[in-house]
Amino acid sequence: MSATVQPRNDPRVIALATLVRLEQSLRDGDGLQHLLFILANDTSQLVRYQQAAIWSRRGDKVVALSGLAEIDQRAPFISWLAHVLRHLDKTQSAISAVTRDSLPNDLSRDWSQWLPESVLWVPLGLDRNRQPGGLLLARDTPWRESEIKLLEPIGQAAGHAWMSVKSTQKPVRMGRRHLIPIVVLALLVGAIIGAAFIPTRLSVLASAEVVPSVSATVRSSLQGVVERIHIPPNMPVDEGDTVVSLETQDLLTRVVLAERASELAVTEYRQTAQASLLDPSKARDLAILEARAREKQAELDHARNMLERADIKAPISGIMVYGDAEDWVGRPVRLGDAILEIAEPSQLELEIQLPIRDAIPIQQGSEILFFPDTDPNAVLQARLLSMATLAAPTPEGIVAFKLIAAFSNDDDMQRQSTETRIGQRGIAKVHGPEVTLLYALLRRPWAAIRQWSGR
């Protein structure tokens, strides 16, 4: 008898060789990721498919997809596919073809959008207790029985290799060399936790400016044009001194006209009074002429009063606080417009703009430290006097509460009078209540999270 020799191009021989080679690749895979890559992509050498997906029972997610190196679990297709594979893993314990009708309605209605018509589920492992996951293969044409028989040993080999990869992970042995770093780490974590509850003062930083506690605003006494500011900035002035003069040309004209009108009215009254001595009928007009003379005199007094008000006096003694005098010359002003301030230089206080986002619980008498920009080494102590109830926009465009603080020691202010002056700016540190260090560090992030979440 002569033995029958199978030709090399026999499809059954090729399929058997491919099966053996694929099983060997799965068992020799370098780690779990390599194994999953081979199973999802190289299985196409054995059977034809358009898409392959691998489900992990322990991870409860899709761990591999043919043609993709990374998987976005939030993608709509991956989310839908995870629900399908979870359902198949629970209901199908053996290799089987999956149809659209075998899925729940909420999964089957999206089938045509994501998968081809023919789908095959291949559990990975020998039995359900030793199956780490499953393989899903999809294509347009139906699955033949011969292909299903080829894929069954592939599923068993892949499951066995998957379980073997997990079992080869070396257990961690707690030797002395490993115990020392763990103890040090535990002590460090304990120290951090303990430090988080150390009491500390809650504080915030805000911009501040030295302002006079006693001051008066010089305002325009009438509508006109500024002609001159008599005293330069930061120069002393006494109460009653003329500090601002408005243009008086129109006022002088009004006084001259009023004087002439008054003189004419008085002259007419006197002439009529003399004529009434000879002609009694003219005495009837004396009352009217007398009233007209008084009216013109009142207009004259008013014009002279307006002329006197063109020279604006200092309401208190102090120093002049304003910018450049040339900026005011020729500028029109209305009645009541602020022109400059006169401040008492020996009585100063601190004005702080506390942004609304940095507001902390504070009360009258809270401690404040002021760090002037001109002298970084200087630290001035102050106490909170008042805080605005409502926040308002600042010139810098920040919505802030206005705080007023009094310097704690007047003697210190006198000794540092050359450094501390009106208009000096710097940073104020406002102290609040005593809290834990953990609260002080997480106050702002926690507030932002609550505002974002709405809880």
C-alpha positions in Angstrom: 0.0 0.0 0.0 1.2 3.4 -0.8 0.5 6.4 1.5 -1.5 9.3 0.2 0.4 12.7 0.2 -1.6 15.8 0.7 -0.6 18.7 -1.6 0.9 21.8 0.0 -1.9 24.1 -1.3 -4.7 22.1 0.3 -6.9 24.7 2.2 -7.3 22.3 5.1 -3.5 22.0 5.6 -3.1 25.8 5.3 -5.9 26.4 7.9 -4.3 23.8 10.3 -0.9 25.3 10.0 -2.3 28.8 10.5 -4.2 27.5 13.6 -1.1 26.0 15.1 1.0 29.1 14.4 -1.6 31.4 15.9 -1.9 29.3 19.0 1.8 29.3 19.4 1.9 33.1 19.0 -0.8 33.5 21.7 1.1 31.3 24.2 4.4 33.0 23.5 3.0 36.6 23.7 5.1 39.1 25.7 2.6 40.3 28.2 -1.1 40.8 28.2 -1.2 43.8 25.8 0.8 41.8 23.2 -1.5 38.8 23.6 -4.6 41.0 23.1 -3.1 42.7 20.0 -2.4 39.3 18.4 -5.9 38.0 19.2 -7.6 41.1 17.8 -5.5 41.5 14.6 -3.7 38.3 13.7 -6.8 36.1 14.0 -7.7 37.5 10.5 -5.0 35.1 9.2 -7.3 32.3 10.2 -10.8 33.6 9.3 -11.9 36.7 7.5 -13.7 39.5 9.5 -14.1 43.3 9.4 -14.0 44.1 13.0 -12.8 42.4 16.2 -13.3 43.5 19.9 -12.1 41.9 23.1 -14.0 42.1 26.4 -12.4 41.9 29.8 -14.7 40.5 32.5 -12.5 41.7 35.3 -12.0 45.2 33.9 -15.7 45.3 32.7 -14.6 47.2 29.6 -13.5 46.8 26.0 -9.7 46.3 26.2 -8.8 45.8 22.5 -10.2 46.7 19.1 -8.8 45.7 15.8 -6.9 48.4 14.0 -6.7 50.7 17.1 -3.7 51.2 19.4 -5.7 53.1 22.1 -9.4 53.0 23.1 -11.4 56.0 24.2 -13.9 54.5 26.7 -16.1 57.6 26.4 -16.6 57.3 22.7 -20.3 56.5 21.7 -19.3 53.3 19.8 -17.2 51.9 22.6 -19.9 52.7 25.2 -22.5 50.9 23.1 -20.2 48.0 22.4 -19.4 47.6 26.1 -23.1 47.1 26.9 -23.4 44.5 24.1 -20.3 42.6 25.2 -21.4 42.7 28.9 -24.7 41.2 27.8 -23.1 38.4 25.7 -20.6 37.6 28.5 -23.5 37.0 30.9 -25.8 35.1 28.5 -23.5 33.2 26.2 -21.1 30.7 27.7 -20.1 28.9 24.4 -19.1 30.1 21.0 -22.2 31.2 19.1 -23.5 33.4 16.3 -25.2 36.5 17.6 -28.2 38.1 15.8 -29.9 41.4 16.3 -33.0 39.7 17.8 -30.9 38.1 20.6 -30.1 41.5 22.1 -32.4 43.7 24.2 -34.3 46.4 22.3 -32.2 49.3 23.7 -29.1 47.6 22.2 -30.5 46.1 19.0 -31.9 49.3 17.6 -28.4 50.7 17.1 -27.0 47.5 15.6 -27.0 48.7 12.0 -25.2 51.9 12.9 -22.2 50.2 14.5 -21.8 46.6 13.4 -22.1 44.5 10.3 -24.9 41.9 10.0 -23.0 38.7 11.0 -21.5 38.7 14.5 -19.7 35.8 16.3 -19.1 35.6 20.1 -16.1 33.5 21.1 -15.7 33.0 24.9 -12.0 32.9 25.9 -11.3 29.9 28.2 -12.2 26.3 28.8 -15.3 26.9 31.0 -17.2 29.9 32.4 -15.3 29.9 35.7 -12.0 30.2 33.8 -13.0 32.7 31.2 -11.3 36.1 31.7 -13.3 37.6 28.8 -14.5 37.1 25.3 -13.8 37.9 21.6 -16.4 39.4 19.2 -15.9 39.1 15.4 -18.1 40.9 12.9 -18.5 40.8 9.1 -21.1 41.1 6.4 -21.3 37.4 5.3 -22.7 34.5 7.6 -20.3 32.4 9.6 -19.6 28.9 8.3 -19.5 25.9 10.6 -15.9 25.1 9.6 -14.8 28.6 10.7 -16.6 28.3 14.0 -14.7 25.0 14.7 -11.4 26.7 13.9 -12.1 29.6 16.3 -13.1 27.4 19.2 -9.6 26.2 20.0 -8.3 29.7 19.4 -10.7 30.9 22.1 -9.5 28.2 24.5 -5.8 28.9 23.9 -6.3 32.7 24.2 -8.1 32.2 27.5 -5.5 29.8 28.8 -2.7 32.2 27.8 -4.6 35.2 29.4 -4.9 33.3 32.7 -1.3 32.3 32.5 -0.1 35.9 32.2 -2.0 36.8 35.3 -0.6 33.9 37.3 3.0 34.7 36.4 2.9 38.0 38.2 5.3 37.8 41.1 3.8 38.4 44.6 5.3 41.2 46.6 7.4 40.0 49.5 7.6 42.3 52.5 11.2 42.1 53.4 13.1 44.5 55.6 14.3 46.4 52.6 10.7 47.1 51.5 9.4 47.7 55.0 11.6 50.7 55.8 10.4 52.9 52.9 6.8 51.9 53.7 7.3 53.0 57.4 8.9 56.2 56.3 6.1 56.9 53.9 3.5 56.2 56.6 5.3 58.6 59.0 5.4 61.2 56.2 1.7 60.8 55.5 0.9 61.0 59.2 3.0 64.2 59.5 1.2 65.8 56.6 -2.2 64.8 58.0 -1.2 66.1 61.4 0.1 69.4 59.9 -3.2 69.9 58.1 -4.9 70.4 61.5 -2.4 72.9 62.9 -4.2 76.1 63.9 -3.3 79.1 61.8 -4.7 82.6 61.2 -6.7 83.1 58.1 -5.5 86.0 56.1 -5.6 87.7 52.6 -3.6 90.3 50.8 -5.1 93.4 49.2 -3.9 96.7 47.8 -3.9 99.6 50.2 -3.2 103.4 50.3 -2.4 105.8 53.0 -5.2 108.5 53.2 -5.9 111.4 55.6 -8.4 110.7 58.3 -9.3 114.4 58.5 -9.8 116.2 55.1 -12.0 118.6 53.3 -12.9 118.8 49.7 -12.7 122.1 47.9 -15.6 122.4 45.6 -16.6 125.0 43.0 -18.8 127.7 44.6 -20.4 128.6 41.3 -20.4 127.7 37.6 -17.4 129.1 35.7 -13.9 128.5 34.5 -10.8 127.8 36.8 -8.4 130.7 36.4 -5.7 129.8 38.9 -4.8 127.5 41.8 -2.8 129.7 44.2 -1.0 127.1 46.3 1.1 124.2 44.8 0.4 120.5 45.7 1.6 119.2 49.1 2.1 122.7 50.4 0.5 123.9 53.7 -2.5 126.2 53.7 -4.3 128.0 56.5 -8.0 128.1 57.0 -9.5 131.0 55.1 -6.7 131.4 52.5 -7.7 131.7 48.9 -6.8 128.5 47.2 -8.7 128.6 43.8 -9.8 131.6 41.7 -12.4 131.4 39.0 -12.5 133.8 36.0 -14.3 137.0 37.0 -14.7 138.9 33.7 -18.4 138.1 33.3 -18.9 138.6 37.0 -17.3 142.1 36.9 -19.5 143.0 33.9 -22.6 142.0 35.9 -21.5 144.0 38.9 -20.9 147.2 36.7 -24.3 146.8 35.0 -26.0 146.2 38.4 -24.3 149.3 39.9 -25.5 151.5 37.0 -29.0 150.1 37.2 -29.0 150.7 41.0 -27.8 154.2 40.6 -30.4 155.0 37.9 -33.2 153.6 40.1 -32.0 155.7 43.1 -31.7 158.8 41.0 -35.1 158.4 39.5 -36.6 157.9 43.0 -34.9 161.0 44.4 -36.0 163.1 41.4 -39.6 162.0 41.8 -39.5 162.7 45.5 -38.3 166.2 45.0 -40.9 166.8 42.2 -43.7 165.6 44.5 -43.1 168.6 46.8 -44.3 170.9 44.0 -46.7 168.4 42.3 -48.5 166.2 44.8 -49.7 163.9 42.0 -46.2 162.5 41.5 -46.2 161.1 45.1 -48.3 158.2 43.8 -45.2 156.8 42.0 -42.8 157.0 45.0 -43.7 153.5 46.3 -43.1 151.9 43.0 -39.8 153.7 42.4 -38.7 152.9 46.0 -39.3 149.2 45.4 -37.5 149.3 42.1 -34.5 150.9 43.8 -34.4 148.2 46.4 -34.7 145.5 43.7 -31.7 146.9 41.8 -29.7 147.2 45.1 -30.5 143.5 45.8 -29.3 142.5 42.3 -26.1 144.6 42.9 -25.5 142.8 46.3 -26.0 139.4 44.6 -23.6 140.3 41.8 -21.0 141.4 44.3 -21.5 138.2 46.3 -21.0 136.1 43.2 -17.8 138.0 42.5 -16.5 137.3 46.1 -17.4 133.6 45.7 -15.1 133.4 42.7 -12.2 133.3 45.2 -12.6 129.9 46.9 -11.3 129.8 50.5 -9.7 126.9 52.4 -12.3 125.4 54.8 -9.6 123.9 57.1 -5.8 124.1 57.6 -3.7 121.4 56.1 -1.8 120.6 52.9 -3.0 120.7 49.3 -3.8 117.4 47.8 -4.2 117.4 44.0 -2.3 116.7 40.8 -0.9 119.3 38.4 -2.3 122.9 38.6 -1.9 123.3 34.9 -4.5 120.6 34.4 -7.1 122.8 36.0 -6.4 126.1 34.4 -9.1 126.9 31.9 -11.2 123.9 32.8 -14.9 124.6 33.1 -16.6 123.6 36.4 -20.1 123.4 37.6 -21.5 124.3 41.0 -20.3 121.7 43.5 -17.6 120.1 41.3 -14.7 118.8 43.4 -11.4 120.5 42.5 -8.9 119.4 45.2 -8.6 118.3 48.8 -7.1 119.8 51.9 -5.8 117.1 54.3 -4.4 117.1 57.8 -1.0 115.4 57.3 -0.5 114.4 60.9 -3.7 112.2 61.0 -3.5 109.3 58.6 -5.3 106.1 58.1 -5.2 103.1 55.7 -7.7 102.6 52.9 -7.8 99.0 51.7 -9.6 97.6 48.6 -10.4 94.0 49.4 -11.6 92.0 46.3 -14.9 90.4 46.7 -13.5 87.0 45.8 -11.0 87.2 48.6 -13.4 88.3 51.3 -13.0 86.5 54.6 -14.8 86.8 58.0 -13.4 90.0 59.6 -14.7 92.4 62.3 -13.9 95.7 63.8 -10.5 95.6 65.4 -9.0 92.9 63.2 -5.3 93.1 62.9 -3.8 94.5 59.6 -0.2 94.7 58.5 0.8 97.3 55.9 3.9 96.8 53.7 4.7 100.1 51.9 6.0 99.8 48.3 8.7 102.5 49.0 10.2 100.6 51.9 10.0 96.8 51.7 11.6 96.5 55.2 8.9 98.6 56.9 5.9 97.0 58.5 3.1 99.2 59.9 0.4 97.8 62.2 -3.2 98.9 61.9 -6.6 97.9 63.3 -9.8 97.7 61.2 -12.2 100.6 61.8 -14.9 99.9 59.3 -15.9 97.9 56.2 -18.2 98.8 53.5 -21.5 96.9 53.4 -21.6 96.8 49.6 -18.8 96.1 47.2 -18.1 98.6 44.4 -15.9 98.7 41.3 -12.4 100.1 41.7 -10.4 102.2 39.1 -8.6 99.0 38.3 -11.9 97.3 37.3 -12.1 95.0 40.4 -15.2 94.7 42.5 -14.0 95.2 46.1 -15.0 96.1 49.6 -13.6 99.3 51.0 -11.9 98.9 54.4 -10.7 101.7 56.6 -8.0 101.0 59.2 -6.3 103.1 61.8 -2.6 102.8 62.5 -2.1 101.3 65.9 0.7 103.5 67.3 0.7 107.2 66.7 4.3 107.5 68.0 5.5 105.1 65.3 3.7 107.2 62.7 5.4 110.3 63.9 8.8 108.6 63.8 8.2 107.4 60.3 6.6 110.6 59.0 9.4 110.9 56.3 8.5 107.5 54.9 4.7 107.4 55.5 2.8 110.0 53.6 -0.6 110.7 52.0 -0.9 108.7 48.8 1.7 106.1 49.6 0.6 102.7 48.3 1.5 99.1 49.3 0.1 95.7 50.3 -2.1 95.1 53.4 -2.3 91.7 55.0 -5.8 91.4 56.6 -6.0 88.8 59.4 -9.2 86.9 60.0 -10.3 84.2 62.5 -8.1 81.2 63.5 -8.7 78.1 61.3 -6.9 74.9 60.5 -4.1 74.8 58.0 -6.1 72.4 55.8 -9.0 74.9 55.7 -6.7 77.8 54.8 -5.2 75.8 51.9 -8.5 74.4 50.5 -10.7 77.4 51.1 -10.4 78.9 47.6 -10.4 75.6 45.7 -13.4 74.3 47.7 -15.3 77.5 47.0 -14.6 77.3 43.3 -15.8 73.7 43.2 -19.0 74.5 45.0 -19.7 77.4 42.7 -19.0 75.2 39.7 -21.2 72.3 40.9 -23.9 74.5 42.4 -23.9 72.6 45.7 
